[in-house]
Amino acid sequence: MSAEKVAHQLASEAKRYLASPAAVGEYLADQLILPLALAGDGSFTVAKTSAHLLTNIAVVEQFLPVRFSCEPLDGGYLIQVRG
Protein backbone atom coordinates (compact mmCIF):
# COMPACT_ATOMS: atom_id res chain seq x y z
CA MET A 1 0.00 0.00 0.00
CA SER A 2 1.38 3.40 -0.90
CA ALA A 3 2.13 6.06 1.68
CA GLU A 4 -0.45 8.32 0.05
CA LYS A 5 -3.18 5.69 0.44
CA VAL A 6 -2.25 5.13 4.10
CA ALA A 7 -2.34 8.89 4.74
CA HIS A 8 -5.71 9.20 2.99
CA GLN A 9 -7.21 6.39 5.12
CA LEU A 10 -5.82 7.93 8.30
CA ALA A 11 -7.20 11.36 7.41
CA SER A 12 -10.62 9.84 6.68
CA GLU A 13 -10.68 8.04 10.02
CA ALA A 14 -9.59 11.18 11.88
CA LYS A 15 -12.27 13.30 10.19
CA ARG A 16 -14.95 10.72 11.01
CA TYR A 17 -13.86 10.60 14.68
CA LEU A 18 -13.68 14.38 15.03
CA ALA A 19 -17.14 14.78 13.49
CA SER A 20 -18.68 12.30 15.94
CA PRO A 21 -19.92 13.17 19.42
CA ALA A 22 -17.75 10.37 20.87
CA ALA A 23 -15.46 11.09 23.80
CA VAL A 24 -13.41 7.95 23.19
CA GLY A 25 -12.07 6.32 20.04
CA GLU A 26 -12.80 2.70 19.21
CA TYR A 27 -9.24 1.58 20.03
CA LEU A 28 -9.30 3.12 23.51
CA ALA A 29 -12.83 2.01 24.42
CA ASP A 30 -11.95 -1.64 25.05
CA GLN A 31 -9.05 -0.57 27.28
CA LEU A 32 -11.37 1.43 29.56
CA ILE A 33 -13.71 -1.45 30.41
CA LEU A 34 -11.76 -2.91 33.34
CA PRO A 35 -10.93 0.42 35.06
CA LEU A 36 -14.54 1.54 34.62
CA ALA A 37 -15.81 -1.74 36.09
CA LEU A 38 -13.45 -1.45 39.06
CA ALA A 39 -14.73 2.08 39.69
CA GLY A 40 -18.26 0.67 39.90
CA ASP A 41 -20.37 3.13 37.96
CA GLY A 42 -19.60 5.23 34.94
CA SER A 43 -20.09 5.81 31.25
CA PHE A 44 -18.47 7.09 28.08
CA THR A 45 -19.41 7.57 24.45
CA VAL A 46 -17.73 5.87 21.52
CA ALA A 47 -18.21 6.39 17.78
CA LYS A 48 -18.52 2.66 17.05
CA THR A 49 -18.18 -0.59 18.90
CA SER A 50 -15.62 -3.26 18.08
CA ALA A 51 -15.33 -6.98 18.68
CA HIS A 52 -12.60 -6.24 21.24
CA LEU A 53 -14.90 -3.91 23.17
CA LEU A 54 -17.78 -6.40 23.27
CA THR A 55 -15.46 -9.27 24.22
CA ASN A 56 -13.88 -7.27 27.06
CA ILE A 57 -17.34 -6.39 28.36
CA ALA A 58 -18.39 -10.06 28.33
CA VAL A 59 -15.22 -11.19 30.11
CA VAL A 60 -15.34 -8.50 32.79
CA GLU A 61 -19.00 -9.26 33.51
CA GLN A 62 -17.97 -12.89 34.21
CA PHE A 63 -15.49 -11.85 36.90
CA LEU A 64 -16.94 -8.73 38.53
CA PRO A 65 -20.41 -7.96 39.90
CA VAL A 66 -21.14 -5.31 37.25
CA ARG A 67 -23.40 -5.04 34.21
CA PHE A 68 -22.65 -3.05 31.09
CA SER A 69 -25.09 -1.59 28.60
CA CYS A 70 -24.37 -0.38 25.09
CA GLU A 71 -27.06 2.01 23.86
CA PRO A 72 -27.10 3.52 20.37
CA LEU A 73 -26.92 7.31 20.11
CA ASP A 74 -26.85 9.62 17.13
CA GLY A 75 -23.38 9.08 15.72
CA GLY A 76 -22.22 6.55 18.28
CA TYR A 77 -22.93 4.52 21.40
CA LEU A 78 -23.21 5.14 25.12
CA ILE A 79 -21.33 2.53 27.15
CA GLN A 80 -22.49 2.38 30.77
CA VAL A 81 -21.56 0.21 33.72
CA ARG A 82 -23.45 -0.31 36.95
CA GLY A 83 -21.97 -2.10 39.92
PDB file of N, CA, C and O in Angstrom, chain B, residues numbered from 101:
ATOM      1  N   MET B 101       0.849  -1.159   0.000  1.00  0.00           N
ATOM      2  CA  MET B 101       0.000   0.000   0.000  1.00  0.00           C
ATOM      3  C   MET B 101       0.905   1.235   0.000  1.00  0.00           C
ATOM      4  O   MET B 101       1.900   1.289   0.722  1.00  0.00           O
ATOM      5  N   SER B 102       0.553   2.193  -0.797  1.00  0.00           N
ATOM      6  CA  SER B 102       1.379   3.398  -0.905  1.00  0.00           C
ATOM      7  C   SER B 102       1.205   4.291   0.322  1.00  0.00           C
ATOM      8  O   SER B 102       0.197   4.215   1.024  1.00  0.00           O
ATOM      9  N   ALA B 103       2.182   5.117   0.559  1.00  0.00           N
ATOM     10  CA  ALA B 103       2.132   6.062   1.682  1.00  0.00           C
ATOM     11  C   ALA B 103       0.955   7.020   1.523  1.00  0.00           C
ATOM     12  O   ALA B 103       0.323   7.398   2.510  1.00  0.00           O
ATOM     13  N   GLU B 104       0.662   7.411   0.292  1.00  0.00           N
ATOM     14  CA  GLU B 104      -0.455   8.323   0.046  1.00  0.00           C
ATOM     15  C   GLU B 104      -1.785   7.677   0.427  1.00  0.00           C
ATOM     16  O   GLU B 104      -2.659   8.333   0.996  1.00  0.00           O
ATOM     17  N   LYS B 105      -1.935   6.389   0.112  1.00  0.00           N
ATOM     18  CA  LYS B 105      -3.176   5.691   0.443  1.00  0.00           C
ATOM     19  C   LYS B 105      -3.323   5.549   1.960  1.00  0.00           C
ATOM     20  O   LYS B 105      -4.415   5.726   2.499  1.00  0.00           O
ATOM     21  N   VAL B 106      -2.226   5.228   2.642  1.00  0.00           N
ATOM     22  CA  VAL B 106      -2.248   5.125   4.100  1.00  0.00           C
ATOM     23  C   VAL B 106      -2.632   6.475   4.711  1.00  0.00           C
ATOM     24  O   VAL B 106      -3.463   6.531   5.618  1.00  0.00           O
ATOM     25  N   ALA B 107      -2.043   7.544   4.226  1.00  0.00           N
ATOM     26  CA  ALA B 107      -2.335   8.886   4.735  1.00  0.00           C
ATOM     27  C   ALA B 107      -3.792   9.256   4.482  1.00  0.00           C
ATOM     28  O   ALA B 107      -4.437   9.860   5.339  1.00  0.00           O
ATOM     29  N   HIS B 108      -4.311   8.900   3.318  1.00  0.00           N
ATOM     30  CA  HIS B 108      -5.710   9.201   2.989  1.00  0.00           C
ATOM     31  C   HIS B 108      -6.652   8.456   3.939  1.00  0.00           C
ATOM     32  O   HIS B 108      -7.619   9.037   4.432  1.00  0.00           O
ATOM     33  N   GLN B 109      -6.375   7.169   4.199  1.00  0.00           N
ATOM     34  CA  GLN B 109      -7.208   6.395   5.119  1.00  0.00           C
ATOM     35  C   GLN B 109      -7.153   6.971   6.528  1.00  0.00           C
ATOM     36  O   GLN B 109      -8.179   7.069   7.202  1.00  0.00           O
ATOM     37  N   LEU B 110      -5.973   7.347   6.969  1.00  0.00           N
ATOM     38  CA  LEU B 110      -5.816   7.931   8.297  1.00  0.00           C
ATOM     39  C   LEU B 110      -6.589   9.243   8.408  1.00  0.00           C
ATOM     40  O   LEU B 110      -7.274   9.482   9.403  1.00  0.00           O
ATOM     41  N   ALA B 111      -6.479  10.080   7.401  1.00  0.00           N
ATOM     42  CA  ALA B 111      -7.196  11.357   7.407  1.00  0.00           C
ATOM     43  C   ALA B 111      -8.702  11.134   7.433  1.00  0.00           C
ATOM     44  O   ALA B 111      -9.423  11.852   8.126  1.00  0.00           O
ATOM     45  N   SER B 112      -9.183  10.148   6.686  1.00  0.00           N
ATOM     46  CA  SER B 112     -10.621   9.843   6.677  1.00  0.00           C
ATOM     47  C   SER B 112     -11.097   9.388   8.048  1.00  0.00           C
ATOM     48  O   SER B 112     -12.145   9.825   8.523  1.00  0.00           O
ATOM     49  N   GLU B 113     -10.324   8.505   8.688  1.00  0.00           N
ATOM     50  CA  GLU B 113     -10.683   8.039  10.024  1.00  0.00           C
ATOM     51  C   GLU B 113     -10.674   9.185  11.037  1.00  0.00           C
ATOM     52  O   GLU B 113     -11.570   9.279  11.876  1.00  0.00           O
ATOM     53  N   ALA B 114      -9.681  10.040  10.963  1.00  0.00           N
ATOM     54  CA  ALA B 114      -9.585  11.181  11.882  1.00  0.00           C
ATOM     55  C   ALA B 114     -10.761  12.130  11.692  1.00  0.00           C
ATOM     56  O   ALA B 114     -11.332  12.603  12.675  1.00  0.00           O
ATOM     57  N   LYS B 115     -11.127  12.415  10.460  1.00  0.00           N
ATOM     58  CA  LYS B 115     -12.273  13.301  10.190  1.00  0.00           C
ATOM     59  C   LYS B 115     -13.559  12.699  10.737  1.00  0.00           C
ATOM     60  O   LYS B 115     -14.372  13.404  11.334  1.00  0.00           O
ATOM     61  N   ARG B 116     -13.748  11.385  10.532  1.00  0.00           N
ATOM     62  CA  ARG B 116     -14.954  10.715  11.013  1.00  0.00           C
ATOM     63  C   ARG B 116     -15.023  10.778  12.541  1.00  0.00           C
ATOM     64  O   ARG B 116     -16.089  11.036  13.100  1.00  0.00           O
ATOM     65  N   TYR B 117     -13.893  10.545  13.221  1.00  0.00           N
ATOM     66  CA  TYR B 117     -13.864  10.604  14.681  1.00  0.00           C
ATOM     67  C   TYR B 117     -14.146  12.014  15.179  1.00  0.00           C
ATOM     68  O   TYR B 117     -14.944  12.200  16.098  1.00  0.00           O
ATOM     69  N   LEU B 118     -13.501  13.000  14.584  1.00  0.00           N
ATOM     70  CA  LEU B 118     -13.683  14.383  15.033  1.00  0.00           C
ATOM     71  C   LEU B 118     -15.096  14.894  14.784  1.00  0.00           C
ATOM     72  O   LEU B 118     -15.569  15.773  15.505  1.00  0.00           O
ATOM     73  N   ALA B 119     -15.767  14.361  13.784  1.00  0.00           N
ATOM     74  CA  ALA B 119     -17.139  14.778  13.485  1.00  0.00           C
ATOM     75  C   ALA B 119     -18.160  14.094  14.397  1.00  0.00           C
ATOM     76  O   ALA B 119     -19.310  14.527  14.473  1.00  0.00           O
ATOM     77  N   SER B 120     -17.750  13.036  15.082  1.00  0.00           N
ATOM     78  CA  SER B 120     -18.681  12.302  15.941  1.00  0.00           C
ATOM     79  C   SER B 120     -18.748  12.941  17.322  1.00  0.00           C
ATOM     80  O   SER B 120     -17.850  13.688  17.710  1.00  0.00           O
ATOM     81  N   PRO B 121     -19.811  12.647  18.060  1.00  0.00           N
ATOM     82  CA  PRO B 121     -19.917  13.168  19.425  1.00  0.00           C
ATOM     83  C   PRO B 121     -19.157  12.313  20.445  1.00  0.00           C
ATOM     84  O   PRO B 121     -19.252  12.556  21.648  1.00  0.00           O
ATOM     85  N   ALA B 122     -18.411  11.325  19.975  1.00  0.00           N
ATOM     86  CA  ALA B 122     -17.751  10.370  20.869  1.00  0.00           C
ATOM     87  C   ALA B 122     -16.617  11.007  21.670  1.00  0.00           C
ATOM     88  O   ALA B 122     -15.835  11.806  21.155  1.00  0.00           O
ATOM     89  N   ALA B 123     -16.555  10.628  22.942  1.00  0.00           N
ATOM     90  CA  ALA B 123     -15.464  11.091  23.803  1.00  0.00           C
ATOM     91  C   ALA B 123     -14.244  10.193  23.676  1.00  0.00           C
ATOM     92  O   ALA B 123     -13.126  10.607  23.979  1.00  0.00           O
ATOM     93  N   VAL B 124     -14.462   8.960  23.228  1.00  0.00           N
ATOM     94  CA  VAL B 124     -13.414   7.948  23.193  1.00  0.00           C
ATOM     95  C   VAL B 124     -13.385   7.292  21.816  1.00  0.00           C
ATOM     96  O   VAL B 124     -14.436   7.037  21.228  1.00  0.00           O
ATOM     97  N   GLY B 125     -12.208   7.024  21.308  1.00  0.00           N
ATOM     98  CA  GLY B 125     -12.069   6.319  20.042  1.00  0.00           C
ATOM     99  C   GLY B 125     -12.264   4.824  20.219  1.00  0.00           C
ATOM    100  O   GLY B 125     -12.192   4.309  21.335  1.00  0.00           O
ATOM    101  N   GLU B 126     -12.511   4.128  19.117  1.00  0.00           N
ATOM    102  CA  GLU B 126     -12.798   2.697  19.207  1.00  0.00           C
ATOM    103  C   GLU B 126     -11.633   1.878  19.748  1.00  0.00           C
ATOM    104  O   GLU B 126     -11.853   0.820  20.336  1.00  0.00           O
ATOM    105  N   TYR B 127     -10.401   2.341  19.562  1.00  0.00           N
ATOM    106  CA  TYR B 127      -9.242   1.579  20.033  1.00  0.00           C
ATOM    107  C   TYR B 127      -8.958   1.811  21.517  1.00  0.00           C
ATOM    108  O   TYR B 127      -8.267   1.003  22.140  1.00  0.00           O
ATOM    109  N   LEU B 128      -9.461   2.867  22.080  1.00  0.00           N
ATOM    110  CA  LEU B 128      -9.305   3.116  23.512  1.00  0.00           C
ATOM    111  C   LEU B 128     -10.463   2.522  24.309  1.00  0.00           C
ATOM    112  O   LEU B 128     -10.286   2.150  25.469  1.00  0.00           O
ATOM    113  N   ALA B 129     -11.624   2.432  23.713  1.00  0.00           N
ATOM    114  CA  ALA B 129     -12.829   2.009  24.424  1.00  0.00           C
ATOM    115  C   ALA B 129     -12.652   0.667  25.124  1.00  0.00           C
ATOM    116  O   ALA B 129     -13.020   0.528  26.290  1.00  0.00           O
ATOM    117  N   ASP B 130     -12.095  -0.323  24.429  1.00  0.00           N
ATOM    118  CA  ASP B 130     -11.951  -1.644  25.049  1.00  0.00           C
ATOM    119  C   ASP B 130     -10.956  -1.625  26.205  1.00  0.00           C
ATOM    120  O   ASP B 130     -11.037  -2.469  27.097  1.00  0.00           O
ATOM    121  N   GLN B 131     -10.025  -0.681  26.206  1.00  0.00           N
ATOM    122  CA  GLN B 131      -9.049  -0.571  27.284  1.00  0.00           C
ATOM    123  C   GLN B 131      -9.636   0.061  28.549  1.00  0.00           C
ATOM    124  O   GLN B 131      -9.072  -0.082  29.634  1.00  0.00           O
ATOM    125  N   LEU B 132     -10.748   0.749  28.414  1.00  0.00           N
ATOM    126  CA  LEU B 132     -11.369   1.429  29.559  1.00  0.00           C
ATOM    127  C   LEU B 132     -12.354   0.551  30.327  1.00  0.00           C
ATOM    128  O   LEU B 132     -12.814   0.936  31.402  1.00  0.00           O
ATOM    129  N   ILE B 133     -12.677  -0.610  29.796  1.00  0.00           N
ATOM    130  CA  ILE B 133     -13.712  -1.447  30.408  1.00  0.00           C
ATOM    131  C   ILE B 133     -13.331  -1.896  31.816  1.00  0.00           C
ATOM    132  O   ILE B 133     -14.137  -1.748  32.735  1.00  0.00           O
ATOM    133  N   LEU B 134     -12.143  -2.434  32.013  1.00  0.00           N
ATOM    134  CA  LEU B 134     -11.756  -2.911  33.345  1.00  0.00           C
ATOM    135  C   LEU B 134     -11.660  -1.778  34.358  1.00  0.00           C
ATOM    136  O   LEU B 134     -12.230  -1.908  35.441  1.00  0.00           O
ATOM    137  N   PRO B 135     -10.966  -0.663  34.069  1.00  0.00           N
ATOM    138  CA  PRO B 135     -10.930   0.422  35.062  1.00  0.00           C
ATOM    139  C   PRO B 135     -12.328   0.967  35.396  1.00  0.00           C
ATOM    140  O   PRO B 135     -12.614   1.302  36.546  1.00  0.00           O
ATOM    141  N   LEU B 136     -13.182   1.048  34.386  1.00  0.00           N
ATOM    142  CA  LEU B 136     -14.543   1.538  34.618  1.00  0.00           C
ATOM    143  C   LEU B 136     -15.309   0.563  35.514  1.00  0.00           C
ATOM    144  O   LEU B 136     -16.044   0.981  36.408  1.00  0.00           O
ATOM    145  N   ALA B 137     -15.135  -0.731  35.271  1.00  0.00           N
ATOM    146  CA  ALA B 137     -15.809  -1.739  36.091  1.00  0.00           C
ATOM    147  C   ALA B 137     -15.305  -1.707  37.527  1.00  0.00           C
ATOM    148  O   ALA B 137     -16.092  -1.853  38.461  1.00  0.00           O
ATOM    149  N   LEU B 138     -14.006  -1.517  37.712  1.00  0.00           N
ATOM    150  CA  LEU B 138     -13.452  -1.449  39.062  1.00  0.00           C
ATOM    151  C   LEU B 138     -13.934  -0.207  39.807  1.00  0.00           C
ATOM    152  O   LEU B 138     -14.063  -0.222  41.031  1.00  0.00           O
ATOM    153  N   ALA B 139     -14.197   0.855  39.073  1.00  0.00           N
ATOM    154  CA  ALA B 139     -14.726   2.076  39.686  1.00  0.00           C
ATOM    155  C   ALA B 139     -16.172   1.879  40.133  1.00  0.00           C
ATOM    156  O   ALA B 139     -16.628   2.556  41.055  1.00  0.00           O
ATOM    157  N   GLY B 140     -16.890   0.970  39.500  1.00  0.00           N
ATOM    158  CA  GLY B 140     -18.265   0.669  39.902  1.00  0.00           C
ATOM    159  C   GLY B 140     -19.304   1.199  38.966  1.00  0.00           C
ATOM    160  O   GLY B 140     -20.045   0.424  38.362  1.00  0.00           O
ATOM    161  N   ASP B 141     -19.381   2.491  38.828  1.00  0.00           N
ATOM    162  CA  ASP B 141     -20.370   3.127  37.958  1.00  0.00           C
ATOM    163  C   ASP B 141     -19.665   4.118  37.057  1.00  0.00           C
ATOM    164  O   ASP B 141     -18.684   4.748  37.453  1.00  0.00           O
ATOM    165  N   GLY B 142     -20.170   4.253  35.843  1.00  0.00           N
ATOM    166  CA  GLY B 142     -19.598   5.230  34.936  1.00  0.00           C
ATOM    167  C   GLY B 142     -20.084   5.012  33.519  1.00  0.00           C
ATOM    168  O   GLY B 142     -20.804   4.057  33.228  1.00  0.00           O
ATOM    169  N   SER B 143     -19.678   5.916  32.644  1.00  0.00           N
ATOM    170  CA  SER B 143     -20.091   5.813  31.252  1.00  0.00           C
ATOM    171  C   SER B 143     -19.144   6.620  30.373  1.00  0.00           C
ATOM    172  O   SER B 143     -18.415   7.489  30.850  1.00  0.00           O
ATOM    173  N   PHE B 144     -19.172   6.315  29.088  1.00  0.00           N
ATOM    174  CA  PHE B 144     -18.473   7.092  28.082  1.00  0.00           C
ATOM    175  C   PHE B 144     -19.143   6.857  26.744  1.00  0.00           C
ATOM    176  O   PHE B 144     -19.896   5.897  26.578  1.00  0.00           O
ATOM    177  N   THR B 145     -18.872   7.725  25.799  1.00  0.00           N
ATOM    178  CA  THR B 145     -19.409   7.565  24.454  1.00  0.00           C
ATOM    179  C   THR B 145     -18.296   7.153  23.507  1.00  0.00           C
ATOM    180  O   THR B 145     -17.139   7.539  23.674  1.00  0.00           O
ATOM    181  N   VAL B 146     -18.668   6.365  22.517  1.00  0.00           N
ATOM    182  CA  VAL B 146     -17.730   5.870  21.520  1.00  0.00           C
ATOM    183  C   VAL B 146     -18.411   5.945  20.153  1.00  0.00           C
ATOM    184  O   VAL B 146     -19.620   5.737  20.048  1.00  0.00           O
ATOM    185  N   ALA B 147     -17.642   6.238  19.115  1.00  0.00           N
ATOM    186  CA  ALA B 147     -18.206   6.386  17.776  1.00  0.00           C
ATOM    187  C   ALA B 147     -18.753   5.073  17.246  1.00  0.00           C
ATOM    188  O   ALA B 147     -19.830   5.048  16.649  1.00  0.00           O
ATOM    189  N   LYS B 148     -18.024   3.978  17.455  1.00  0.00           N
ATOM    190  CA  LYS B 148     -18.517   2.665  17.045  1.00  0.00           C
ATOM    191  C   LYS B 148     -17.925   1.603  17.948  1.00  0.00           C
ATOM    192  O   LYS B 148     -16.846   1.769  18.516  1.00  0.00           O
ATOM    193  N   THR B 149     -18.653   0.513  18.067  1.00  0.00           N
ATOM    194  CA  THR B 149     -18.176  -0.590  18.899  1.00  0.00           C
ATOM    195  C   THR B 149     -17.274  -1.489  18.063  1.00  0.00           C
ATOM    196  O   THR B 149     -17.285  -1.441  16.833  1.00  0.00           O
ATOM    197  N   SER B 150     -16.498  -2.306  18.757  1.00  0.00           N
ATOM    198  CA  SER B 150     -15.620  -3.262  18.083  1.00  0.00           C
ATOM    199  C   SER B 150     -15.790  -4.621  18.749  1.00  0.00           C
ATOM    200  O   SER B 150     -16.360  -4.727  19.835  1.00  0.00           O
ATOM    201  N   ALA B 151     -15.294  -5.647  18.091  1.00  0.00           N
ATOM    202  CA  ALA B 151     -15.334  -6.985  18.679  1.00  0.00           C
ATOM    203  C   ALA B 151     -14.526  -7.022  19.976  1.00  0.00           C
ATOM    204  O   ALA B 151     -14.908  -7.705  20.926  1.00  0.00           O
ATOM    205  N   HIS B 152     -13.418  -6.296  20.018  1.00  0.00           N
ATOM    206  CA  HIS B 152     -12.598  -6.238  21.238  1.00  0.00           C
ATOM    207  C   HIS B 152     -13.391  -5.635  22.394  1.00  0.00           C
ATOM    208  O   HIS B 152     -13.343  -6.146  23.513  1.00  0.00           O
ATOM    209  N   LEU B 153     -14.107  -4.568  22.133  1.00  0.00           N
ATOM    210  CA  LEU B 153     -14.904  -3.913  23.171  1.00  0.00           C
ATOM    211  C   LEU B 153     -15.955  -4.869  23.717  1.00  0.00           C
ATOM    212  O   LEU B 153     -16.078  -5.025  24.932  1.00  0.00           O
ATOM    213  N   LEU B 154     -16.703  -5.502  22.843  1.00  0.00           N
ATOM    214  CA  LEU B 154     -17.776  -6.395  23.274  1.00  0.00           C
ATOM    215  C   LEU B 154     -17.227  -7.633  23.996  1.00  0.00           C
ATOM    216  O   LEU B 154     -17.840  -8.123  24.944  1.00  0.00           O
ATOM    217  N   THR B 155     -16.089  -8.129  23.550  1.00  0.00           N
ATOM    218  CA  THR B 155     -15.458  -9.268  24.223  1.00  0.00           C
ATOM    219  C   THR B 155     -14.981  -8.880  25.617  1.00  0.00           C
ATOM    220  O   THR B 155     -15.186  -9.629  26.572  1.00  0.00           O
ATOM    221  N   ASN B 156     -14.347  -7.717  25.742  1.00  0.00           N
ATOM    222  CA  ASN B 156     -13.884  -7.272  27.063  1.00  0.00           C
ATOM    223  C   ASN B 156     -15.059  -7.085  28.017  1.00  0.00           C
ATOM    224  O   ASN B 156     -14.967  -7.436  29.193  1.00  0.00           O
ATOM    225  N   ILE B 157     -16.145  -6.540  27.521  1.00  0.00           N
ATOM    226  CA  ILE B 157     -17.342  -6.385  28.360  1.00  0.00           C
ATOM    227  C   ILE B 157     -17.814  -7.752  28.854  1.00  0.00           C
ATOM    228  O   ILE B 157     -18.077  -7.920  30.045  1.00  0.00           O
ATOM    229  N   ALA B 158     -17.923  -8.723  27.956  1.00  0.00           N
ATOM    230  CA  ALA B 158     -18.394 -10.061  28.330  1.00  0.00           C
ATOM    231  C   ALA B 158     -17.475 -10.717  29.350  1.00  0.00           C
ATOM    232  O   ALA B 158     -17.951 -11.348  30.294  1.00  0.00           O
ATOM    233  N   VAL B 159     -16.179 -10.579  29.176  1.00  0.00           N
ATOM    234  CA  VAL B 159     -15.220 -11.193  30.106  1.00  0.00           C
ATOM    235  C   VAL B 159     -15.292 -10.527  31.479  1.00  0.00           C
ATOM    236  O   VAL B 159     -15.340 -11.216  32.498  1.00  0.00           O
ATOM    237  N   VAL B 160     -15.301  -9.213  31.515  1.00  0.00           N
ATOM    238  CA  VAL B 160     -15.340  -8.498  32.791  1.00  0.00           C
ATOM    239  C   VAL B 160     -16.628  -8.816  33.547  1.00  0.00           C
ATOM    240  O   VAL B 160     -16.606  -8.959  34.769  1.00  0.00           O
ATOM    241  N   GLU B 161     -17.737  -8.926  32.843  1.00  0.00           N
ATOM    242  CA  GLU B 161     -19.005  -9.262  33.512  1.00  0.00           C
ATOM    243  C   GLU B 161     -18.974 -10.661  34.134  1.00  0.00           C
ATOM    244  O   GLU B 161     -19.735 -10.938  35.061  1.00  0.00           O
ATOM    245  N   GLN B 162     -18.103 -11.544  33.634  1.00  0.00           N
ATOM    246  CA  GLN B 162     -17.974 -12.887  34.212  1.00  0.00           C
ATOM    247  C   GLN B 162     -17.210 -12.879  35.532  1.00  0.00           C
ATOM    248  O   GLN B 162     -17.388 -13.772  36.361  1.00  0.00           O
ATOM    249  N   PHE B 163     -16.363 -11.874  35.728  1.00  0.00           N
ATOM    250  CA  PHE B 163     -15.495 -11.850  36.904  1.00  0.00           C
ATOM    251  C   PHE B 163     -15.877 -10.824  37.959  1.00  0.00           C
ATOM    252  O   PHE B 163     -15.522 -10.984  39.126  1.00  0.00           O
ATOM    253  N   LEU B 164     -16.584  -9.788  37.580  1.00  0.00           N
ATOM    254  CA  LEU B 164     -16.938  -8.731  38.530  1.00  0.00           C
ATOM    255  C   LEU B 164     -18.455  -8.568  38.600  1.00  0.00           C
ATOM    256  O   LEU B 164     -19.156  -8.844  37.627  1.00  0.00           O
ATOM    257  N   PRO B 165     -18.957  -8.123  39.741  1.00  0.00           N
ATOM    258  CA  PRO B 165     -20.407  -7.958  39.899  1.00  0.00           C
ATOM    259  C   PRO B 165     -20.902  -6.641  39.280  1.00  0.00           C
ATOM    260  O   PRO B 165     -21.444  -5.781  39.974  1.00  0.00           O
ATOM    261  N   VAL B 166     -20.705  -6.506  37.979  1.00  0.00           N
ATOM    262  CA  VAL B 166     -21.137  -5.315  37.248  1.00  0.00           C
ATOM    263  C   VAL B 166     -21.893  -5.741  36.004  1.00  0.00           C
ATOM    264  O   VAL B 166     -21.766  -6.875  35.543  1.00  0.00           O
ATOM    265  N   ARG B 167     -22.690  -4.812  35.461  1.00  0.00           N
ATOM    266  CA  ARG B 167     -23.402  -5.042  34.206  1.00  0.00           C
ATOM    267  C   ARG B 167     -23.194  -3.830  33.319  1.00  0.00           C
ATOM    268  O   ARG B 167     -23.342  -2.687  33.752  1.00  0.00           O
ATOM    269  N   PHE B 168     -22.852  -4.098  32.080  1.00  0.00           N
ATOM    270  CA  PHE B 168     -22.655  -3.049  31.086  1.00  0.00           C
ATOM    271  C   PHE B 168     -23.873  -2.956  30.182  1.00  0.00           C
ATOM    272  O   PHE B 168     -24.584  -3.939  29.972  1.00  0.00           O
ATOM    273  N   SER B 169     -24.100  -1.779  29.659  1.00  0.00           N
ATOM    274  CA  SER B 169     -25.093  -1.591  28.602  1.00  0.00           C
ATOM    275  C   SER B 169     -24.439  -0.803  27.480  1.00  0.00           C
ATOM    276  O   SER B 169     -23.531  -0.004  27.711  1.00  0.00           O
ATOM    277  N   CYS B 170     -24.904  -1.034  26.285  1.00  0.00           N
ATOM    278  CA  CYS B 170     -24.374  -0.382  25.094  1.00  0.00           C
ATOM    279  C   CYS B 170     -25.580   0.134  24.303  1.00  0.00           C
ATOM    280  O   CYS B 170     -26.224  -0.617  23.570  1.00  0.00           O
ATOM    281  N   GLU B 171     -25.872   1.426  24.463  1.00  0.00           N
ATOM    282  CA  GLU B 171     -27.060   2.012  23.856  1.00  0.00           C
ATOM    283  C   GLU B 171     -26.692   2.876  22.663  1.00  0.00           C
ATOM    284  O   GLU B 171     -25.787   3.706  22.751  1.00  0.00           O
ATOM    285  N   PRO B 172     -27.394   2.685  21.538  1.00  0.00           N
ATOM    286  CA  PRO B 172     -27.103   3.515  20.367  1.00  0.00           C
ATOM    287  C   PRO B 172     -27.492   4.978  20.595  1.00  0.00           C
ATOM    288  O   PRO B 172     -28.518   5.275  21.206  1.00  0.00           O
ATOM    289  N   LEU B 173     -26.665   5.863  20.101  1.00  0.00           N
ATOM    290  CA  LEU B 173     -26.916   7.306  20.111  1.00  0.00           C
ATOM    291  C   LEU B 173     -26.755   7.806  18.679  1.00  0.00           C
ATOM    292  O   LEU B 173     -26.284   7.068  17.813  1.00  0.00           O
ATOM    293  N   ASP B 174     -27.138   9.038  18.428  1.00  0.00           N
ATOM    294  CA  ASP B 174     -26.847   9.624  17.126  1.00  0.00           C
ATOM    295  C   ASP B 174     -25.341   9.721  16.959  1.00  0.00           C
ATOM    296  O   ASP B 174     -24.676  10.441  17.704  1.00  0.00           O
ATOM    297  N   GLY B 175     -24.811   9.013  16.003  1.00  0.00           N
ATOM    298  CA  GLY B 175     -23.383   9.084  15.723  1.00  0.00           C
ATOM    299  C   GLY B 175     -22.504   8.287  16.648  1.00  0.00           C
ATOM    300  O   GLY B 175     -21.295   8.515  16.681  1.00  0.00           O
ATOM    301  N   GLY B 176     -23.063   7.352  17.407  1.00  0.00           N
ATOM    302  CA  GLY B 176     -22.223   6.553  18.283  1.00  0.00           C
ATOM    303  C   GLY B 176     -23.007   5.706  19.259  1.00  0.00           C
ATOM    304  O   GLY B 176     -24.166   5.362  19.026  1.00  0.00           O
ATOM    305  N   TYR B 177     -22.341   5.371  20.373  1.00  0.00           N
ATOM    306  CA  TYR B 177     -22.929   4.521  21.399  1.00  0.00           C
ATOM    307  C   TYR B 177     -22.563   5.049  22.778  1.00  0.00           C
ATOM    308  O   TYR B 177     -21.497   5.635  22.971  1.00  0.00           O
ATOM    309  N   LEU B 178     -23.456   4.835  23.726  1.00  0.00           N
ATOM    310  CA  LEU B 178     -23.207   5.142  25.123  1.00  0.00           C
ATOM    311  C   LEU B 178     -22.914   3.827  25.829  1.00  0.00           C
ATOM    312  O   LEU B 178     -23.759   2.932  25.858  1.00  0.00           O
ATOM    313  N   ILE B 179     -21.735   3.708  26.391  1.00  0.00           N
ATOM    314  CA  ILE B 179     -21.332   2.526  27.153  1.00  0.00           C
ATOM    315  C   ILE B 179     -21.462   2.890  28.625  1.00  0.00           C
ATOM    316  O   ILE B 179     -20.841   3.842  29.097  1.00  0.00           O
ATOM    317  N   GLN B 180     -22.283   2.116  29.352  1.00  0.00           N
ATOM    318  CA  GLN B 180     -22.488   2.384  30.774  1.00  0.00           C
ATOM    319  C   GLN B 180     -22.206   1.123  31.574  1.00  0.00           C
ATOM    320  O   GLN B 180     -22.408   0.008  31.093  1.00  0.00           O
ATOM    321  N   VAL B 181     -21.738   1.314  32.799  1.00  0.00           N
ATOM    322  CA  VAL B 181     -21.556   0.205  33.725  1.00  0.00           C
ATOM    323  C   VAL B 181     -22.230   0.556  35.044  1.00  0.00           C
ATOM    324  O   VAL B 181     -22.190   1.696  35.506  1.00  0.00           O
ATOM    325  N   ARG B 182     -22.840  -0.446  35.625  1.00  0.00           N
ATOM    326  CA  ARG B 182     -23.454  -0.307  36.946  1.00  0.00           C
ATOM    327  C   ARG B 182     -22.952  -1.448  37.808  1.00  0.00           C
ATOM    328  O   ARG B 182     -22.959  -2.611  37.405  1.00  0.00           O
ATOM    329  N   GLY B 183     -22.517  -1.087  39.003  1.00  0.00           N
ATOM    330  CA  GLY B 183     -21.974  -2.104  39.915  1.00  0.00           C
ATOM    331  C   GLY B 183     -22.841  -2.339  41.100  1.00  0.00           C
ATOM    332  O   GLY B 183     -22.513  -3.165  41.951  1.00  0.00           O
TER     333      GLY B 183
END
